[in-house]
Amino acid sequence: MPKFLLKRWYGLHMVLALSFSLLLLGILTLHHWMYGAIGIICLIGLVLYALQAEKGFQRDLRLYLATVTHRVKKAGEGVIQELPIGILLYNEDKVIEWVNPFMTNMSGDEMMIGKSLQDVFPHLSWKPEQKRLEFTYNERTYEVLIRPDERLLYFTDITDMKELSLRYHREKAVLAIIHLDNLDEVGQVMDEQSRTLLSTSVSGVITEWANKHGIYLRRLTADKFLGLMERETLDKLEESRFDILDVVREMTADNKIPLTLSIGVGAAADTYIELGQMAQSSLDIALGRGGDQAAVKVGNKLTFYGGKSNAVEKRTRVRARVIAHALRDLIHEAEHVIVMGHKQPDMDSIGASLGVLKAVQVHNKEAYIVMDEGNSSVERLMKEIYAHPELADSFITPEQAIRLVTGRTLLVVVDTHRPSLVIEPQLLQETSRIVVIDHHRRSEEFIEPVLLYLEPYASSTSELVTELLQYQSERLNIDNLIATALLAGIVVDTKSFAFRTGSRTFEAASFLRRNGADTAAVQRLLKEDLQQYVKRARVIMNTETYRDNMAIAVGDPSEDFTQVQVAQAAEQLLSLSGIAASFVVARRADDTVLISARSLGDINVQSIMERLGGGGHLNGAATQIEGISLREAVKRLKEAIDEVV
């Protein structure tokens, strides 16, 4: 018997009781020996009885423990046999040593023991550090817990749970807002009857598309619909790449201004309020990128579909006037203004910065332009600026700009809306009032400004700034160098008015010319160095044709290229006969791979570059990739082309 049970019988209490009894018997014997003898006999009898009872307790306890052990062992064996979890033991060579009946029923093989684990379950493999995995066997899904120290595997059938999870995913609510981009512009060039017929036919096509896919559609306004669908439907729409965009564009292609759609989709939100906010945010981004596309936001992931046409030029200047007045008010409230463009500024960025500088000076406020290291494309312009004392004093370094920031500083960001591309990202954190003026299609990464002037239809940011300048003062006197820089920015981004040029582009150029812009000076500023021309020619020599109408040129890995050089090579490739899109891949001095893409408009190079982490316009885009070889970059480029085209 264990010691702790023996103490129940022979503990201190028994010793004390026996000692006390002997003491009383001794006292009793002194008074009368006969009574003492009787007491001793009775005490001996009690002791013998206690010993006998202790033996009986031990016997009964052993019998009870044996019974319980048998029952527990039998129950354990029964549990292992009936447990709805598979148990498998294997040896060092991964040969099966023992399985429970669940495994036999699972595999249908009663002779599993002694066979290789790989032979029985060919698709079951795991890494040494892996503790859990899922695999499919006989059309059932199992979760496997791995215990490598015991060489033990536990199999749990999770097929029903996976099906339930999949069903939950398929049936989650998705909200979509469908917007007719340019219904007002189309209506302005049509009579009432034609406009009504067009609206009815487009609405009919959208309704038919919605019914086909099981989407509940509700018209909110003349140019806006609300759609409610399941996640399974959204997956199908993504597979079709939202073909309704092409259908509507093609059916109105004969119109002077084709009608296009923009769709904002929100999914995977916890509440319907968040779902609506995501859908509206997605629509805003799609419209900010020029429309004719669908922006799908699933959680934090944003995906774009469509975008095959350029943004339609807004013929009215009402928005420009409203933005100009709002900018004027912000300038009046500010202590001083800091203007900042993107890294490695080009002619458009510097021209727009100078234009904003002039707009601030009109209102007698101090303004500064943040400048980092320039590039060869703006070297001549910067020499002209530094030779101009008043303008030269306005250019400061990023460190100086940070020291100038106060609570009343206004920051104007031009020619970009992406925080990662600005010259000094810290300025975005230091200032609370930010204005963004840009002409690029909106990307997922975005600065949150107090005033936004984002017009993808514009040829350049210089064009937008020129329009804003016209509303700052009735008597505007622009310095000849500023007017020339603005015109140079427009010329560069339009390739001498050949691409992305609208009526308002020529109006802006005409305004600048009237205010002293020197076209001959523009040509001098844009002249190219002979060595740079030869270097670009070597890149073009190493060109391959991909998918019949695309040119991919790769720079020499031993040479370093600038972003401007790569862009110029892509533009020159596009001038070749039979080339609809061009791509140039080269390495920069900091070992970053640059890819510049250009197209005539039939191929959306923006979507291609976005898949590589970049962005831009439908017919002009670029990206930068770190830690990759030129060969791998070309491979990824071709994969992105195959996904989009």
N, C-alpha and C positions, 0 to 999 in steps of 0.2 A: 504494500500500500504506500502511496506517496507520503512524504513527510508532512505535508500540510494537512492531510487527512488523519494521520496518526496523532497529530496534535489535538485533533478533536476529542480523542480518547485519553491520551496520556499528557494532557497539557497541565499547566500550573494549577488550574482549578481542581483537577483530580488530586494532585499532590496535597493541596491545602485542605481539601475535604477529608482525605484519609488521615492527614496529620491531626486535624481537629477531632476526628472521631477517635483516634488512639488516645488523645489527651483526655477526652471525656471518659473513655473506658478506664484509663489509669486512675482517674479520680474516683470513678464508681467502684473499682476494685479495692481501693483503700477503705471505702466505707463498708463494702460487703463483697467478699470474694466470689460468692456464688453468682450474684448479679453481674459481676465483671466477666466471669467465664461465659455466661450466656451471651453477653454483648459481643465478646470476642468471636464466639461461634457464628453469631449473626453477621458480623463484619466480614468474616472469611467467606461466608456464603454469598454475600453481596459482591465481593471481589471476584469470586469464581463465576457468578452470573454475568458480570460485566465483561470478563474475558471471553465467555461463551458468545455474548451478544456481539462483541467486536469481530470475532471470527465469522459469525453469520453475516455481518455487514460487509466484510471483505468478500465473502462468497457471492452475495447478491450484487455487489458493485462490479465485480469481474464479469458476472453474467450479463449485467446491464450494458457495460461498456462493449462487450463482445457483440451484443445485439445491435447497438447503435453503430459500431464500426461496420458491421455487415450491411446495415441499411444504407449508411452513407456511401459505402463503396458501390453498392448496387444502384443507388440513385445516381451517382457520378457516371457510372457506366451507361445508365439509361439516358442521361442528359447528353453525353457525347454521341450516343447512337441517334438520338432524336433531335439534337440541336440543329436549328435552321441556319447554321454557319458551317462552312467547310473547313476542315483542319487537315493539313498535310505536313508530314515530316519528311525531310530529305537529308541525304548525307553530303559529305564534302564534294562528291562527284555529281551532285544534283540528281541522284537516283532516288526515287520515291521509296521510303521505308515503311510508312504507315499512313493510312487515310481513314477518316470516319465515313459512315454510310452516305452522308450528304455528297461527298466527293464522287462516290461510286455512281450515285443517281445523276449527278451533274454531268459526268463524262460518259456514262453508259458503259464504262469499262470496268468489269469486276476483277480484272487481273492487272490493276495499275501498279501494285507493289512490285518493285524490282525493275520497273521501266524508267527510262530517262524522263526527266521533267520536260525536256524540250520535245521529246517524241509525243508525249500526251498533250501538252499545251504548246504548240509551235510558236504562237504569238506572245507567249508570256516571257518577258525579259525585263530586267531592271538594272539600274546602276548601283554600285556598291553602297552609296550613301542614301539611296532612296528607301523610304519607309512605307510608302503608300502609292498605289497605282490603280488605274482602271483598265480593264480589257474586256473584249467581247468574245464570247464563246457560245457556239450553237444558238446564235441570235439572241443571247441574253448578255446583259452587262453586269460585270462583277467588280466589286471593290476588293482589292487584295492588300491586307496588312502584312508587312514583311518583318520578320524577326530573325535577322541573320545570325545573331549569337546562338539562338536555339535551333537554327535551321528549320524554322517553322513558318508556315503560311496560313493565314485565315482568309477565307473566301466568303464574301457577303453578296447576295443577289440584290442589286440596286436597280434592276430594270424598271420596276414600277415607279420608283422615285424619279428616275431619269425621264420617264415618259411624262410624269406629272410635271416635272420642271420644264420640260420642253413644251408641254401644253400651256403652262403658265406663261412662258416666253411668247408663244405664238399668239395668245389671246390678250396680251397687254395692250392697253389703249395707246393709239398714236394719233396726234393732232396735226393737221396740215392746213396751211393758209395759202390759197392759190390766188395770184394777182395778175391781172392783165396789164402788162408793163406800160404800154403806150397807147391806150385806148383813146385818150384825149387828143394826142397828136394825130392819130389815124383819122379821128372824127373831123378834124379841122379841114381836111382835104376831101371830104365826102359830103354828099347831100344827106338829108335826114333819113330818107328811105334806105339808101345804101348803108348808112351807118347802123340802122336798126337791123337790116338783114345780116350784116356782118356780125353784130353782137349776138344775134339769135343763133346763127350757124356755129359760131365759136362756142357759145354756151351749150348748144346741143352736142357738140363733139366732146366737150369736157364732161357733160352729164353721162353720155354713152360710155366714156372711158371709166367714169366712177362706178357705174352700174356693173360694168364688166368685171371690175376687180372687187366688188362688194364694199365700196366706199360710200358712207352716208355723206351726201353733199348738200350744203345749204348756202344759198346766195345771200351775202351780207350787203353788198353794194353793187353798183353797176360794173365795177371792175375787180370785185373781190369775192371769193368763195371760201367757205369753211368745210373741211373734210375730216371725217372721223373714221378710223380704220383700225384693224388689228395689226400686231407686229408681223404676223405671217404675210399679210398683204404688202406691208412695207418692204419686206425681204424680196418679194416678187417684183415690186416696182424698181428696186435697186438692181435686180438682175436685168431688167429691161432698160435700165439707165434712163427711166422716166421718159419713155418714147412719146408721151403726150406733148412734150416740148417740140419735138420735130414735126409732129402731126399738125399742130397749130401754126407753126412757122411756115410749113410748106403749103398749107391750104390758103394762107394769106400772102404768099410770095409774090403774087401778081399785083398786089396793091403797091402804091407809091411808097408807102411805109409799111412793111410787114408787121403784123401783130405778133407779139411774143408773150410767153408766160414766165412768171417767177413763182417758185414754190418754196415755202419755208415749212420744214417738218420738225416736230419735236417728239422724242421718244425716250423711254427708260427714265421717266421722272417719277418721284414719289407721290406727288399730288397733281391734281388737274390744273391748279394755278401755275405750278412750275412748268407743266406741259404746255400751257398756253404761252407763257413767257418765252419758252424755248422756241416754239413755232414762230412767234413774232420776231424774236432775235434772229432766227435763221433767215426769215424773209428779208429783214433789213440788210443782212449781209449779202444775200443774193442780189438785192436791188443795188447795193453799194458796189457790187462787182459788175454792174452793167445790165443785170437782168438776163432773161432767156436762159435760166438755169434753175436747178433745184438744189437747195442747201439742206442737208439732212443732219440734224444734231441728235445723236444717240448718247445720252450721258454727257461726257465731256468731249466726245469725238465728233468732229464736223467733217462731212464729206460733201463734195460738190459733183453735180451731174449736169451735162449740157454746156451752156456757155459757148455755143458755136457761132454766134453772131456778135458783131460789135454793138456797143451801146448806141442808142439812137440819140442824135444830137438834139438838145433842147433849144428850140429856136427863140424862146423867150428869155429875157435877161432878168426876169423878176427875182429869181433866186439869187443871182449875182448881186443885185441891188440890196436885197435883204441882208445877205451875208456881209456886204461892204459896210452897211450901216451898223450892224452888230459888232463888226471888227472895230469900227470907229469908236463906238461906246467903250469897248474893252480897252482900247488904247488910251482914251481919256481917263479911265479909272486907274490905269497902271502908273507906277512910279517910273519904270523904264521897261523896255521890251528887248527880249533876247530871241534871235532868229537862228534856227538850227535846221540843217538838212541831213542827208544821209552820209554814211561813211564813204570815203573815196568820192567826193562830190563831183558831179559832172556839170556841163554847161547849163542844163535846165535847173539844177539845184542852186547854183550860184546866182543865175539870172533871177530866179524867183526870190531868193534871199535879198538881193539888191532891190527888187521891186517892193518887198515888204518894208525894207529899210526906208525907202522913199515915202511909203504910206505913213509910217510913224513920224518921220520928220515933218510931213505936212501939218501934223497936229502939234508940232513943237515939243515932242518928247524924244528922249534919248533912246537910241536903239543900237544893238550890237549883234554882229554875226559871228557864230561859232564856227571856227575853221580848224580842221586837222590837216594832215598831210594831203596835199592835192595830188593830181596825176597829170600825165603829159597832155591830156586833152584840154585841160584848163590852164596850162602853164602860161600861155600868152595872155589870156584874160587876166590872170592874177598879177602879171607884170604890169599891165595897164592900170589895174586897181591900185597897186602899191605905189605907182608913180603919181597917183591922185591923192594928195594928202588928206582931204576930208573923208574920202572913202576908206583909205588905208587905216585910219585911226578907229574905224568902226569894226574891224576884224580882230577878234580876241581868241585866245586858246580855251579849251574846255575847262582848265583849272581856273582861269580868270573868270569864266562865266559862273562857275559854282560859287566863287567868292562874292559875286555881284548879286546873287539871288536874295531877295527879301520877301516879305509876306505879300507885297503888292507887285511882284514881278509877273509880267505876261510872257509866256513862252509860245512862240509861233514855230511849228514844225512844218517844213515844206518838202514836197517831192517824196514823201514816205509816210506811212501810217503804222509802221511796224516798230515796236520798241527796240527790237534787237538790231535794227539797222541805223538808228540815229547815231550821231557822232558821239554824244555823251549821254548814255541812258540814265545816269544819276540825276541829271537835270529834270527828268520826268518825275522823279521821286521828290525832288526839292521844291517844285512849283505846283501850286494847286489850280492855277488857271492856264490852260493849254488850248491853243488853236491849231487845228490840223488843216492844211491846204494840200491836196494831192489829186493826181489824176490816175493813179493805178487802181486796178480792181481790188476790192477789199478782200483781205485774207483773214484767216482765223485769228491770227495774232494782231491785236489792234490797240492803239492808244485811246484811252477814254478822255476825250476833250470836252471843254465847255462850249466850243464852237467848232463845227465840222463842215468843211467845204470839200467834199469828195465827189468828183465828177469823172467817171471813167470814159465818157464820150470825148473829153477834152484832149487835145493833141499833146499838151504839156502843162506842167504846173505854171510855167511862165505865162501861158495863155490865160489861165485862171487869175493869176495875180494882176496881169494887165487889165482885165475886166474890173477887178476890185479897185484898182487905182483910179479908174475913170469916175468912180462914185465918191472918192474921198474929198475932192474939192472941185469947184467949178473952174477955177483958174489954176491948173496944174502945170508946173514947170519942171519937167523931168530932165535930169542931167543926161547929156548925150551918151555917156558911157553906160549908164544904167539902162537907157532905152536900147542901146546896142546889145548889151548882155541879155536882156529879155528877148530880143528878136533872135539872137544866136541860140538861146534855149529852145525857142519854137522851131527854128530851122533844123537843129540837130535831132530833136525828137520826131519831127515829121519827115526826116530824110529829104530836106529841101522841098517841103510841101507835097511829098509823094504819098505819104501814108498818114492815116488817122487825121485827115485834114477836113474840116467842115467850114461852113460859111463864117462862123464866129472866129475861126482861126485866122482867116484873111482879114476880118474886121479888126482883130487885135493887132495883127502885123501892120495894118494900115494906120492904126492909131499910133503905134510906136514910130512908124516912119514919119508921120506928121510931127512927132515930138523929138526928132533929131536922131533917130536910129540910123546908123551908117551901114548900108548893105555891103559896101566895099570892105569896111572894117570887119564885118561878120565873116567875110571870106578869108581875111587875113588871120582872124582868130581860129578859124577851122582848118587852116593849112596843116598838112601832115609832113612829118620828118621822113626823109628818104629811107633811112635805116628801118624805121617802123613799118614802112610800106613793104620793104623786102622781107622783113620778118613775118608779116602777115601773109605774104605770098607763099612762103615756105609752108605755112599751116595749110593753106588752101590746096597745095600740091598733094598733101597727104589726106585725100578725101575719098570716101567710099559712098556709093549710092545704096540706100536702104529702102526697101519696099517701093522701088521704081522711081518715086518722086521726092525722096528725102536725101539730103546730103549730110554726112557726118564727117567732120574733119577733126583730127587729133594733133595737138601740138607736140613738138619734140620733148620727151621727158627731161632732157638735159637743159632745156631753156625755160626761163621764167617769163610769164606773161601777165599783163595787167587786165583788169576787167574791161577796160575800154578796147584794148587790142583784140580780145576775144569777141566782143560785141561787133566790132568793125569787120572782123573776118566773117562772122555769121551773116551780116548784112550784104557783104560782097558775094558770098555764096548764093544768096537768094536771087541775085541778078542773073544767074546762069539759066539757060533754057531748060525747061522740063523740071525744075526744082520748085516744089511747093512749100517746102520747109527746110531750114538748115539748122544744124547743131554743131557747135565748136566746143571741143573738150581740151582743156590745157591746164597746166599747173602754175600756181602763183608762187611768189618768192617764199611765202611762209608754209609751203608744201600743201596748201589747200587746192583742191581741184575745182576749177571754174567751168561751168557749162552755160553757154549763151545760146538762145534759140530764137529764130525768126521765122515768120510764115507770111504768106500772102493773104491769109484770112480763112482759107478752106480748112486748115488744120489748127486746132486749138493748142498752141504750144504752152499756154499758161497752165492748162490742166496737166500737161506732161511734166512741167517743171515743179508743179505743186506736189506731185508724187515723189519728187526727189528732194523735197524740203524747201523749194523756192517759190517763185510767183512772178507776177508781172501782168502783161496784157495778153489778149487772145493772139495777137500776131507779133509779140515781142516779150520774152520772159528770160529768166536766168536763175541759177542756183549755185550754191557753194557747198562742197562736201569735204569734210576733213577726214584724215586717216584712211585714205583709199588710194589705190593705184589708178592710173589712167585706163588700164584695160578693164578693171572692175567697174569703173565709172561708165565706160562705153556699154558694158554688159547691162548695167542697171538702166541706162538710158534707153536701150532697145526694149527692155522689159516694160518700161513705162510707156513707150510708144505703142507697143502691142496692146497694152491695157486700154489706152485711150482711143486709138485710131481703129 
